[in-house]
Amino acid sequence: MNQPASGRFWMLPTLFVCVFGIVAMALTKVVPSPLRELDYMIIGSVSVLAGLLAVFVLVNRTMERPVLPPADEVKPRRRHSTSILDLNGGPDNSDPRS
């Protein structure tokens, strides 16, 4: 198995569990007691949201980006469209109704 992929495989669930636990403990201390069932549900929901958000941010930051070619190798874009939805009237910019 590829070592970086294996490390990433374990890093994401570990990050989620750590963030979930920290947020759940913090909210349990912050929410005034006595805690009801609704309070525990809200604490769990916010903790899951924070954990998933942390995983999303980590995946987004560490995602492999495509290598772009240097600017001098980029092909120039075509100036005129050949689409039937060309609203400029075609290559000569004339009115299509005339």
C-alpha positions, 0 to 999 in steps of 0.5 A: 500500500502507498504510504502517503495514502495510508497516512491520509486515510488515518489522518482524516478520521482522527481529525474528525474524532479529535475535533468532535470530542473537543467541541463536544466537551467545550459545549458541554461545559458552556451550555448551562446545566441541567442538560436536557435531551435537546441540549445533548442533541444540539451539542452532538449536531454542532460537534459533527458539523465542526468535525466535518468542516475541519475534514473538508478544510483539510482535504481542500487544502491538501488536495493535489492541484493540476500543474498548469503550463507556463503562460507562453505555452497556453493556446490563445482562445478563439475570438468568435464562437461557432455556436448557434447561441452566438448572440453577437451575430457571428464572426463579422458581428453583423445583425443576423436579421438583416 
